[in-house]
Amino acid sequence: MNRGLLIVVSGASGTGKGTVCKKILADLPAVAYSISATTRAPRPGEVDGKEYYFISRDEFKAWIDDGKFLEFAEVYGNYYGTPLNKIEERLKRGEDILLEIDVQGALNVKRKMPEGIYIFLLPPSLEELRRRIEGRGTETQESLKRRLANAVAEIQIGREYDYAVVNDSVDNAAAQIEAILAAERCKVARNLDKFNLEEAF
Amino acid sequence: MNRGLLIVVSGASGTGKGTVCKKILADLPAVAYSISATTRAPRPGEVDGKEYYFISRDEFKAWIDDGKFLEFAEVYGNYYGTPLNKIEERLKRGEDILLEIDVQGALNVKRKMPEGIYIFLLPPSLEELRRRIEGRGTETQESLKRRLANAVAEIQIGREYDYAVVNDSVDNAAAQIEAILAAERCKVARNLDKFNLEEAF
């Protein structure tokens, strides 16, 4: 049984990670979402155990102490974390896990699981990035400014990733990421058994 | 101007390199064939300057002396070579060049141009490989035997490549290679300018 792919999709605030990941999951039923835990309040329509595990700060700290997180980070005053045990189980079973995560979190994951596929989403332009952050409508003017400056700094970190995909449209970006996954499945390093003639043929 | 991709498609005799490459070229008009020179006689229907530059042994040796070859090799008593100057010109112009080449030749090219994308075609099975080599109908029993033994040895060399693609059908294999090319275009290492905000945005 081949180990599954760990697919890490990241990018600065407002680059559209969430929408692109939803499209990939809809297109590729074999790929499953990793669900994060967070201390932030649910947005309208968000359901506990679906978009996130919504937990209290005390609970979050207990999970940290129990070593349940692959990584965790504080972002704008809230905690976000990725439960390691669930991901590891699934990868071993050969499942492909999609991890949608902020830039800081992705770099932490990369240190622990360098065999993952690290994909950085870029906005088509800074103007478009500003429009998207404003359009979300959940930000004060102060936090909007901070988010935009932060996004510009985060984009520089994209150099640490394996792949960069410009999110000019959800369909294009998802198609490019799906091509990346198809290509990664062809990597010789993941397919050495194919060259063992006794076993492969 | 981004440098073009050098795409090297190789594989043991009878794995169907030629058919798969023709499909890729038909699908992707931006990708151009690299034309090899050879001293072997044209097969029925082959045209000089299209499938190959068909040249004499003396001419071939003169090209070697002039340093015109990226690589050359003797295969089953005939010489094959890849004109370096033409490929280099095209890559600089940003063109993507597809190089269909035997296993020995591909490893030579990899030493000189490690930035290329090295793709190894695998037969779906040894039985299928035998059927394909026989089906070609251009082989004596002696040379068939030699080709098959050689193919098995060559498949081991596939471990030196970046990607392995099983040629179970021309459409599948071509689609996988096209995904590899799309993925390679997203590689951060090829897209560092995207992270230079002053220039990119």
Interface residues (C-beta under 8 A of the other chain):
Chain A: I119 F120 L122 S125 L126 E127 V152 I155 Q156 G158 R159 E160 Y161 D162 Y163 A164 V165 V166 A175 Q176 E178 A179 I180 A182 A183 E184 C186 K187 V188 N191 L192 K194 F195 L197 F201
Chain B: I119 F120 L122 S125 L126 E127 V152 I155 Q156 G158 R159 Y161 D162 Y163 A164 V165 V166 A175 Q176 E178 A179 I180 A182 A183 E184 C186 K187 V188 N191 L192 K194 F195 L197 F201
